[in-house]
Amino acid sequence: MTAVDVDPQALQATRENARRNGRDIEVSYPDTLGPWSADLVIANILANPLIELATDLSQRIRSGGKLVMTGILAEQAEAVMAAYMGWFEFAVPMCREEWVLLEGTGYRCVGLS
């Protein structure tokens, strides 16, 4: 498992939480990852960065993989989902107060013969 963040304090907190919970998690900055793909990506960032990352994240999540996004205000959910349409099928958004969690399952279209 790999955790990625641009904030050094967030990376340190992740290391500490992993240690306390007996988990082996690689922690790194995005620019140190190199090529990667994943079955699950969890992103807890704001709507605009999620929209900006749509193409990159969508191309890195394997077919059938999951994308879970939080840190999104309810009024921004449709715009975030729209940025990922064509790559993901979304479950009904889960809401708590003004915040929403979006979960999508990745798919790849295959040509018809």
N, C-alpha and C positions, 0 to 999 in steps of 0.2 A: 504494500500500500504506500502511496506517495501523497503527501500533503504539500500544496504549493501556495505561496503567498508572496506579496511584494513588501510586506511589513515585517521587519526583523523581530519586533515584539510579538507578533502573531506566530511567527515560526518558533520562537523560544517557548511561548505558551503551549504550542502544539507538542513540542518535544517533551516538555514537562508533564503534560496531561497523558501522553502516551506512556511515559515511564511509570507514572503513578498507576496507570491501568494495565501495566504489563503487556503493552502492545509494541510491536516492532513496526515503526512507521518511518519511512524516509521523508525528510523535510527539506525542501529546496525552493529556490527562487525560480520563476518561470523560464528565465533565459539560460538556466543551467540544465534543463531537462533533455534537450536534444529531441530526436523523433520519438513519439510515443502514441499509444492507443490504449483504450480502456473499455471495460465492460460497464463501469459506473463512474460518473463524474458528479460530484456534489459541489455546487457553487453557492456561496453565501455572500453575494455582493449586490450592488445596486443595479437597477434596471438598465441604465445606459451602458455600463460596461458589459452586461450580459448581451445586450443587443449588438454591441461592437464585436463581441467574441463569437457570435452565432456561427459564422462560416467555419472558423478554426475549430471550435469545440465540436460542431456537427461532423466534421471530417475525421475527428479523432476517436469518436465513440463508435465501437463496433456495432454491426447490425444486430438488433435485438438488445443492445445495451440500454442502460438507463441514464437519464439526465435529471437531476433533482436540483431545482433552483429556489433559493430563499433570499430574503432581504429585499423583496419586491412589494411595493405598495399595491393594494388591490386595484386602484385605477390604472396601474401600469401593466397589469397582467396580460391584457389582450395584445399590447404592443410587443411584449417579450415573446409571447407564444407565436405571434405572426412572424417574428424574425427567424424562428426555428421550424416553421411549417415547411413541408417538403422533405424534412429529415426525421421528424418526430411526430408521433401520435400522442396527444396529451390526455391524461386523466382529468377528471373534474378537479379544478383548483381547490385546495384546502385553505380556508381562511381563518385567521384569528385576529380579531380587532381589525386594524387597517392593513395587516400584512397577509401575504399569500404565499403558499408553497406550490410550485409547479413541478409535476413529474411527467416526463415524456419517455416513451419507448422508441428507440431508433429503428428505422427501417430503410431499406435500399430498394428502389424499384428495379425490377429485372425486365429485360426485353421479352416481348411475346414472340413466339415463333409462328 
